[in-house]
Structure formats: structure tokens, C-alpha cells
Amino acid sequence: MNQKIKHYDFKKGLALEFEIIDLSKAHSNHPKILTTAHRTGFYHIFWFTHGHFTHLVDFKPIEIVPNTLLFLNKDTVQRFSETGGFEGKAILFTDNFFCKTEPDTKFLKSTYLFSNLLPVFKMQVSGDDSPFSVLFKQMEHELLMDNDQQHGNVLKNYLHNLLLLAERENNGKNLLAVKQGIDLDYVLAFKTELEIKFKLEKSVGYFANRLGITEKRLNLATSKILGKSPKGIIDERVMLEAKRLLAYTNDSVKQIGFELGFEEPTNFIKFFRKHALTTPVEFRDNNQL
């Protein structure tokens, strides 16, 4: 059987593309799904209230302790610990649920909480008396209400407040902040185009042309916002997908290289070795699960 990375879309049949689930129950009821590497077409906000374990997110071991909040973008590859032993809640939602207006879309795409060009974002919060706990409870309560005309708007506003609160608390600790302005707008547009075309297009010039700016201007924007060059960001995105396919599928190195836009296997192997300091086969042998 040809092994592929499992992909899950949002659960069908719900009135809204928004859900809060109990993580302990989900792990008990669907252990194979959660403990196998998978990605989804929706966003996650995990609130782990109890337990100590390691959550694997795109090859990064994320150490979880009680009252950890973890924000994961859609299409991130993750897998849960097989041992379980944790408790918490997860908010699941889609672009369709949150992005009702252009400002909604810009906020969701610009927040570093879900950025796929920055490290996985996690933060520690206080327990049941925290504002985050209050917002979780308000959303759970609203989910039990009848689906009237304001039901979705109330849930979305609670969710938006939670995201704003997370950003404010993070900014207060000076952990990470993204400056608003034209540079950020260019980076967001670049990121959107990159997600669509990274398998086919790898030149900075192509993406700069799509944005209607020069390569120099794009480089200035990415350097200011992310501290990286556009070429470095493109290569990072290609490498991430290469590692995902090597570790979580049984596609051949030739197949993976071709899927990522390399016409010759030798070119893919050289590219991978340059960035990973190891060959694709060696990486697979050390990381395949």
C-alpha cells in the first residue's frame, strides 16, 4: 500500500465550521488518527490543562506542560504522543468561519499565532481563573445555544478576542511582534503566493513579479519582517515539504523530487544535501516513523 500523509478536512454536517473538542476523549476514541502524522485543512488552538508530554509538529518536539496554549496553522503536519496522559481542549475552525470580511482575512493571515514562516507559537497561561479559560467557557456555552442569526457572530467574536488577547500577552512579554505596514503586506502576499506555487516556481523574480515589485523591494520586506531573504524562505518551504514526504510517505526520492519541481533526481539530492547536510535517503532512515 502506498503510504501518504493523511489529510483531514473539517467535519461535515456541523452548522458552523467551528468546534471545541475534549483532547483526552479524542485521543481515547481516535488514537490511530491522532498518533499518526497528519495534516488538516483547518486551524487548531490547543489548551493543554494537564499532563507533561512531547507533541511533534513538523519535526519540532514541542514540550507540553500544564496550561500550555499551542496555535497550529492549517496543513501543519503533527502527531500526538501514543502514551496519552494529558487533558485539555482544542478549538478547531476554518477560514470560512472566521474570514467574513477583508479585515478578518488580513488579521488571520498576518497574526504570527498561525504563521507558517515563523516557529510554532506556544505560550503559558494561568489556570481556570485566566481570561483564556473564561473565553473557552463562553464559547462552549454558546455552542450549546440554538443556532440563531447571531450564533456564528458571537462565537467568531469570542474567538477573535482570544486571539487578540494572546497577541497582547505575548507582546507584553516582548517575545515576538510583527510590525504592521507595507512591508508586512508584501510578506503576506508573498506567503500566499508561495503556498500556491512553491512546487513549481522557485525564483525570487517570479514572486516579485506576481506582487508587482522588484526583487530588491521584496528582499527588503522579508528582511525587515522575518530577518530572511526571499530565496531563503522559498528554500525553507521546499525543504519542509521534502522532509514531510521523506519521513511520512514511502514515495521514492525520485518521486518526491519530481513532485517538488525537480526534473532530475540529482538536482533534488544536491538541493537537499546543501540545506540539510545529509542526503534524502539518510534523512529518511533517521526520521521515518
Summary of the structure (lengths in Angstrom):
residues: 289
radius of gyration: 19.9
end to end distance: 15.7
largest distance: 58.9
contacts: 850
relative contact order: 0.11
helix: 50%
strand: 16%
